[in-house]
Amino acid sequence: MGGMRVATWNVNSIRSRAARVVDWMLRDDVDVLAMQEIKCKPEQFPLDQFHAAGYEVELHGFSQWNGVAIASRLPMENVRVGFPHMPGFGVVKPTAAMPASAFALDESGLPLEARAIGATVNGIDLWSLYVPNGRELGDPHYDYKLNWLARLLDSAQETLSATPDLPLALMGDWNIAPLDEDVWDMGAFQGSTHVSEPERAAFRAFETIGMRDVVRDAGVPGYTYWDYKQLRFPRNEGMRIDFILGSPAFARLVTGAHIERNERKGDAPSDHVPVVVDLDVETELDDDRPMIF
């Protein structure tokens, strides 16, 4: 078998879905999973279930909002929380559980959210990213979203300029539908976030530094998100907003990809589904897998 399988999934609360997530990872033979919206602090993360299945976890979370993690059955190195010059948002609101000293602040003094974590696995630089939603056009969160994406672009460009042969993947919930075909009905999105031209331009900008949507490049159709409301999933009224953008060196390793649509079915699913890519790289696990002649 061999190779390496990596995936991204907005799990929408890992405490509610840990058993389901781990079961899928084992069934789909996933080596590394980037997770978004874990919605918990480190001490609340259900590590035992992942450890029992053979996965280590690196995570970054503050509360019941946001939060990102990477689970891997291969060694993780060079773990980084946030990227250089990542902007913050909002105001510091200390509580008894989180005094003011507990808040990490950006260069402007705004609190940093738990939206980015990176790790190197088997020589491949993998990031789990939860791009800000934007809320509404004209909302301060929309400006924050565009600024956050611009700083992410700067960071990725700096990385690739220094190490152009680095296999780099920016994986996660981008909260952008870059093409009209990525939403079920453009008419329903007039004047809304996710499809505005500034957001789409911010997404396209990653192509200018050589990053590719490796799943679309593999010819994989379909949505990755369906709202819980108004029977969106049964009607297939979805959006394609979860992506794996790969550097040229990463893209050259891709041998296949798929969107795991069935994970939107069943009991208590996330409103997102996993997005998966297969890579042509040997791993230390290959020796333990059965040989096929």
Secondary structure, 3 states (H helix, E strand, C coil): CCCEEEEEEECCCHHHHHHHHHHHHHHCCCCEEEEECCCCCHHHCCHHHHHHCCCEEEEECCCCCCCEEEEECCCEEEEEECCCCCCCCCCCCCCCCCCHHHCCECCCCCECCCCEEEEEECCEEEEEEECCCCCCCCCHHHHHHHHHHHHHHHHHHHHHHHCCCCCEEEEEECCCCCCHHHECCHHHHCCCCCCCHHHHHHHHCCHHHCCEEHHHHCCCCCCCECCCHHHCCCCCCCECCEEEEECHHHHCCEEEEEECHHHHCCCCCCCECCEEEEECCCCCCHHHCCCCC
